[in-house]
Amino acid sequence: MYAIVRHGGKQYKIAPNNEVVLEKIDAVKGDKIDLGKIGKVLFLADDKKIKTDAKDLDKIKVNATVLEHFQNDKVIAFKYKSKKNYRRKKGHRQLQTRVMIESIGAAKANGASVNKKGTTTNKKETDKKQTAKKAAGDSK
């Protein structure tokens, strides 16, 4: 199974258990993200089925884990005009994020929700945190 995902103006072919280098994603190292929410799934190929319908692809969930943030190699932009002694040199290092693709598949209703950044939050965990805060507030 593999999918094609658009993120940051580029298209990436992704498969489970593969590492992919994407443009910088606002997530902390170790966060679980959904690339279907951050980017857009354009194509999904299973063993025997191919999905290209936008309605079906909007429901596809691509789970990934952020491994690291880093800067790519420097790209040099050098301009010159011959015989005019005009030379300009500029450099740029693009911020990148390396992610590990964990799974590709349809979204499941297991109590987990995805926020705008694409990070998943489990409903049970947030309920536990809220009850703990209430209990701590009551004891004061």
C-alpha angles and dihedrals in degrees: 000000000000139000138201114229128187115217129158094358093304133097122229130193106221134184132177116282093019127125116229130188111219135173113278115300121198097239135108122251108276096025119137112232137182111228089193088068098038095044131006129268107228102174138012125193122189126179093280106001133070122198122199101148111118093219092056094042093053088065094051115110120208109192118201139165123223109238102177148333120230145152120257123230117290117270113210120213108196121179126183141161117216119243092005102085090236114145130157125178124188131169133202135187115200119217112239138186125210114211135182114223108225104176144349121207150098119315113262128209099236098136093269118124132193122224127209093275090056097246115135124234122192114227093216092054093049091049090053091049092050093049090048090052091049091049091049090048092049093051093057 
